[in-house]
Amino acid sequence: MFYTKYEALLLDLLQEADQATDPMKAALYYRDAVSFSYLWETGQRGKECTRLVLHSPTHWLIRPSDAACTQFMDKALGAGSVGTEIQLHLQRMQLWVGETCHSLRRGGTQMERY
């Protein structure tokens, strides 16, 4: 993924969060923006991103929502879910051409080299 697409993705997520009337929906957009930024900046895999914790192994930072999107569940987000979220957001923006978690990791790494 090139930086311009990454930047467009983040700006879109932040704009959607700011415009969301439902606080939970806004929180989900912010969660995804944090997840994607983590992958880009660190070059880590989706698995490491979903295992970020606050203070103890049971306080997950990146958590899934329930099926109705009314609350966060008390467990870690699945690594595959991060890739799915990338795909869904880019499809909504009509920019998806097969990007995965690895696309964010690789894009950030390549940018550091140049």
N, C-alpha and C positions, 0 to 999 in steps of 0.2 A: 504494500500500500504506500502510495506517495504521500508526502506531508500535506499537500493541498487537500487530499480526500480525508485524511485524518482530521485536519483542522475543520473542514466542513462538517464532518460527523460530530465533532465535539461542540461546535457552535450550534448545530441543529439541536442536539440533546439539551444544551443549556437553555436555548430559546423555548423548546417544548416544555421544559421544567418550569420556566418562568411564567409561561402562559397557561399552565395546567390549573384548573379550578379545583381539582381533587388533590389534596396533599399527598396521598399515597402514590398517585400517578407521578407527581413531581418527584417524589423520593425515588421512584423506580428509574426515572430519567437520570437523576443525579447518581444513583448507584451504577448505572451503566457508564456514565461519563467517567466516574472514578475508576471503574474496572478497565475501561479501554485506555485511559491515561496510564494506569499502572503497567499494562502490557507494553505500551509504546515506550515508556520511559525506562523500564527495567529490563526489557527483553526476556522476562520470565514467561513460563507457560501458563495457560489458563488454569491449570491445576494449582499452581502456587498462588495465583490471584485469588482463587476461591478459598484458600486456606488462611488468609490474613485474619488475625485475631486481635481482640482488645483484651489485654490483661491475662486471659487464660484460654486454654484450648476449647472452651465451650462458648465463648463470646465472639461469634463470627462477625466480621466487618461486612463482608459481601454475602448477603443472604437472599434466598428466593422468597417470593411472595406466595400466599396461598392461591388456590385456583381462581378465586373471585377477585384477587388483587385488593384485598381489604386490609391485610396485615402481613408483616414479615414472619416467616417461619423461623423457629429456633434450630437451624441447622445450616451447614455450608451450602452455598450454591454449587450445583454440579458443574464440573469443568466444561462439559459439552454445552451447557446452557449459555456460557459466555459467547461461544461461537455462534449459537443460534441467535442471540440478541444482536450481535454484530450484523448478521445476515438480515434480520428483520428490520433493523433501523436503516440499513443501506437500501433495502428494497423499498421501504417507505419513501426514501429520498430519491428513488430511481437511479441509484449509483452502484448497485451490487453487481459485481462481475466475478463472484466466487471467493471473496475474501473470507478468511478464517482468523482465529486467534493468532495463528502463525504469521499472517499478513501484517498484523500490528507489530508483533515482535520483530519481524524481519525489516519492516519499514523503519522503525526506530533505530535499529542496529545499523542499517545502511546509511541513514542520515548522519549518525555519529562518525562514520568513516570518512565522510566528504566534507 
